[in-house]
Amino acid sequence: MAEKYIEKHTIACYEVDSMQTLRPAALLDWMQEAAGRSADTLGFGYDDLIGSSTTWVLSRTHVRFHNYPKWRDEVTLRTWHKGASRLFYLRDFTLHNAEGELLADATTSWLIIDVNTHRLVTSRNSELAESAEKCVKEDAIVEPADKVSVPAGVESQLIGTHTVAWSDVDYVGHANNVKYLVWTMDALMAAGLCTGELKDVIINYDAEVRAGQQVELYYTAAEQGVCYIQGKVDGRAHFAMRLTFE
């Protein structure tokens, strides 16, 4: 039977904000790397897939923040592959402090694509869905991450733009998905639209963004403490997110 992949972190000064509290994007960075390392141990990591011109693509993320750790705190991140659900492969995460308190949990939905055609590859669905040696049938969050739909009939406003820079681009040649949350939080803070502590975020990654492209960030208010962000390039939405603040 598969086991959960475990990493321990001591929170660094560059991973916290001015209140010495972990930045939400820092957790997403850890999750991204831990997912890759976990997949490596199970035989379907980057090196295993790229030989057949395929690779993983993150499609959706849902993170719940229960309590934020501080600078120098020791935390434990756990992740595990849950199997397949329709076209998606599901992977969950938990973050605990040294006392065992749950700080955050998350679920992510992934696709496998052909790197040359960008088409979905489903031939490994059965193996990755059913193998007891690869799956842990446990939920950090029961439901897979939702599709983010901006409320109809509510006016959106442009709150910022970001030109994708060298520092945004990762090893596959486009803006790293974690940067979408970084740009969003920067724009919300600059516009005075952060109404508290981020407690819940759902992100849909719809299209890649490349160096030099200008991303426009559109804000839509919903019920109290909830807002939506769309990241658009040349009028086309490349990502969307739903954020809840308390």
Phi, psi and omega per residue, in radians:
M1 nan 2.455 3.137
A2 -1.160 2.647 3.076
E3 -2.023 2.750 3.077
K4 -1.210 2.527 3.061
Y5 -1.538 2.354 -3.004
I6 -2.191 2.331 3.006
E7 -2.309 2.500 3.066
K8 -1.913 2.473 3.132
H9 -2.304 2.491 2.884
T10 -1.861 2.108 -2.954
I11 -1.184 2.173 -3.067
A12 -1.542 2.846 -3.111
C13 -1.088 -0.572 -3.115
Y14 -1.409 -0.005 3.124
E15 -1.815 0.065 -3.102
V16 -2.095 2.893 3.104
D17 -1.669 -2.929 -3.084
S18 -1.207 -0.225 3.053
M19 -1.676 0.173 -3.139
Q20 1.104 0.491 -3.137
T21 -1.849 2.456 -3.128
L22 -0.940 2.274 3.044
R23 -1.271 2.415 3.118
P24 -0.938 -0.685 -3.103
A25 -1.143 -0.463 3.125
A26 -1.108 -0.696 3.084
L27 -1.097 -0.727 3.120
L28 -1.109 -0.615 3.043
D29 -1.056 -0.837 3.127
W30 -1.050 -0.770 -3.115
M31 -1.035 -0.758 -3.112
Q32 -1.064 -0.809 -3.107
E33 -1.237 -0.727 3.132
A34 -1.106 -0.646 3.100
A35 -1.045 -0.762 3.130
G36 -1.137 -0.750 -3.120
R37 -1.191 -0.690 3.087
S38 -1.083 -0.784 3.124
A39 -1.075 -0.635 3.093
D40 -1.023 -0.775 -3.103
T41 -1.170 -0.395 -3.108
L42 -1.672 -0.058 3.074
G43 1.572 0.218 3.078
F44 -2.371 0.730 3.082
G45 -1.451 -2.991 -3.084
Y46 -0.970 -0.870 -3.077
D47 -1.142 -0.565 3.130
D48 -1.211 -0.650 -3.078
L49 -1.483 -0.649 -2.983
I50 -1.146 -0.413 3.088
G51 -1.090 -0.431 3.079
S52 -1.863 0.393 3.094
S53 1.034 0.620 3.046
T54 -2.177 2.839 3.127
T55 -2.770 2.833 3.067
W56 -1.403 2.517 3.016
V57 -2.306 2.219 3.083
L58 -1.352 2.227 -3.077
S59 -1.842 -0.739 -3.099
R60 -2.546 2.592 3.104
T61 -2.398 2.417 3.003
H62 -2.312 2.078 -3.139
V63 -2.147 2.353 3.025
R64 -2.002 2.218 3.108
F65 -1.791 2.033 -3.122
H66 -1.644 -0.652 3.126
N67 -2.786 2.330 -3.069
Y68 -1.598 2.272 3.023
P69 -1.319 2.974 -3.063
K70 -2.034 2.959 3.055
W71 -0.888 2.323 3.100
R72 1.359 -0.076 3.068
D73 -1.147 2.593 3.040
E74 -1.718 2.244 -3.093
V75 -2.307 2.779 3.131
T76 -2.168 2.168 3.101
L77 -1.813 2.265 3.063
R78 -2.094 2.489 3.087
T79 -2.514 2.682 3.128
W80 -2.729 2.580 3.074
H81 -1.437 2.218 -3.074
K82 -1.735 -0.203 -3.083
G83 1.943 -2.903 -3.060
A84 -1.817 2.590 3.020
S85 -2.420 1.869 -3.023
R86 0.989 -2.119 -3.122
L87 -1.477 -0.218 -2.997
F88 -1.664 2.649 2.931
Y89 -1.913 2.277 -2.975
L90 -1.806 2.429 3.090
R91 -2.427 2.284 -3.120
D92 -1.953 2.881 -3.091
F93 -2.532 2.630 2.893
T94 -2.368 2.634 3.058
L95 -2.223 2.176 3.139
H96 -2.153 2.661 3.017
N97 -1.533 -3.098 -3.062
A98 -1.138 -0.383 3.124
E99 -1.550 -0.024 3.127
G100 1.573 0.077 3.116
E101 -1.250 2.356 3.074
L102 -1.284 2.075 -3.132
L103 -1.681 -0.633 -3.121
A104 -2.767 2.678 2.982
D105 -2.445 2.800 -3.018
A106 -2.749 2.719 2.966
T107 -2.338 2.502 -3.113
T108 -2.300 2.651 3.138
S109 -2.143 2.228 -3.036
W110 -2.121 2.716 3.022
L111 -2.158 2.716 2.946
I112 -1.901 2.229 -3.129
I113 -2.175 2.762 2.992
D114 -1.394 2.171 -3.046
V115 -1.207 -0.351 -3.129
N116 -1.542 -0.710 -3.084
T117 -1.763 -0.282 -3.057
H118 1.116 0.321 3.086
R119 -1.552 2.669 3.133
L120 -1.166 2.531 3.059
V121 -2.044 2.139 -3.093
T122 -2.057 0.099 -3.040
S123 -1.157 -0.365 -3.129
R124 -1.698 0.141 -3.043
N125 -0.977 -0.846 -3.064
S126 -1.130 -0.787 -3.130
E127 -1.056 -0.823 -3.070
L128 -1.354 -0.298 -3.120
A129 -1.580 -0.562 -2.918
E130 -1.967 -0.263 -3.042
S131 -1.244 2.091 3.113
A132 -1.177 -0.364 3.128
E133 -1.374 -0.207 -3.085
K134 -2.054 -0.383 -3.024
C135 -1.877 2.513 2.917
V136 -2.024 2.011 -3.069
K137 -1.535 1.250 3.123
E138 -2.477 2.530 -3.084
D139 -1.924 2.224 2.868
A140 -1.385 -0.782 2.977
I141 -2.222 2.207 -2.973
V142 -1.133 -0.880 -3.063
E143 -1.479 2.402 3.030
P144 -1.031 2.731 -3.135
A145 -0.978 2.364 -3.084
D146 -1.291 2.835 2.868
K147 -1.337 2.281 -3.138
V148 -1.500 2.096 3.112
S149 -2.109 2.025 3.126
V150 -1.156 2.310 -3.104
P151 -0.978 2.356 3.117
A152 -1.313 2.592 3.060
G153 1.358 0.134 3.114
V154 -1.954 2.253 -3.068
E155 -1.225 2.380 3.059
S156 -1.782 2.640 3.126
Q157 -2.260 2.496 3.079
L158 -1.317 2.117 -3.108
I159 -2.004 -0.038 3.113
G160 3.057 2.822 3.035
T161 -2.295 2.685 3.100
H162 -2.500 2.180 3.040
T163 -1.573 2.122 -3.041
V164 -1.111 2.131 -3.030
A165 -1.857 3.018 3.103
W166 -0.934 -0.711 -3.077
S167 -1.253 -0.215 3.122
D168 -1.526 -0.344 -2.949
V169 -1.574 2.390 -3.103
D170 -1.858 -2.888 -2.979
Y171 -1.202 -0.248 3.109
V172 -1.726 0.068 2.964
G173 1.628 0.134 3.047
H174 -2.372 3.018 -3.081
A175 -1.029 2.285 3.114
N176 -1.127 2.456 -3.043
N177 -1.072 -0.486 3.137
V178 -1.140 -0.496 -3.124
K179 -1.079 -0.452 3.136
Y180 -1.057 -0.708 3.109
L181 -1.251 -0.637 3.091
V182 -1.045 -0.877 -3.139
W183 -1.070 -0.695 -3.122
T184 -1.136 -0.837 -3.134
M185 -1.124 -0.677 3.084
D186 -1.039 -0.805 -3.104
A187 -1.173 -0.724 3.134
L188 -1.124 -0.742 3.123
M189 -1.128 -0.769 -3.119
A190 -1.111 -0.575 -3.127
A191 -1.546 -0.019 -3.125
G192 1.204 0.552 -3.053
L193 -1.863 0.048 3.006
C194 -1.428 1.993 -3.024
T195 -1.760 0.320 -3.141
G196 2.758 -2.644 -3.112
E197 -1.614 2.357 3.117
L198 -1.183 2.151 -3.099
K199 -1.973 -0.414 -3.053
D200 -2.694 2.347 3.086
V201 -2.507 2.337 3.010
I202 -2.064 2.266 -3.110
I203 -2.184 2.309 2.994
N204 -1.920 2.243 3.130
Y205 -1.830 1.848 -2.970
D206 -1.734 -0.510 -3.134
A207 -2.780 2.622 -3.128
E208 -1.265 2.738 3.085
V209 -2.182 2.330 -3.031
R210 -1.956 2.837 -3.139
A211 -0.952 2.389 3.115
G212 1.599 -0.337 3.114
Q213 -1.311 2.558 3.110
Q214 -1.749 2.164 3.141
V215 -1.755 2.197 3.059
E216 -1.738 2.300 -3.073
L217 -1.854 2.013 -3.115
Y218 -1.850 2.297 -3.071
Y219 -1.882 2.325 3.058
T220 -2.250 2.128 3.109
A221 -1.408 2.515 3.073
A222 -2.144 -2.379 3.086
E223 -1.220 3.033 -3.066
Q224 -0.910 2.172 3.066
G225 1.439 -0.026 -3.095
V226 -2.063 2.359 3.075
C227 -2.510 2.887 3.127
Y228 -2.147 2.528 3.063
I229 -2.218 2.347 2.968
Q230 -2.055 2.299 3.034
G231 -1.768 2.017 -3.034
K232 -2.039 2.501 3.011
V233 -2.155 2.104 -3.109
D234 0.929 0.683 3.066
G235 1.480 -0.086 -3.114
R236 -1.812 2.309 3.135
A237 -1.273 2.177 3.106
H238 -1.821 -0.382 3.016
F239 -2.723 2.779 3.102
A240 -2.516 2.586 3.108
M241 -2.566 2.665 3.056
R242 -2.050 2.150 -3.094
L243 -2.083 2.407 3.089
T244 -2.113 2.203 -3.136
F245 -2.005 2.564 3.053
E246 -2.279 nan nan
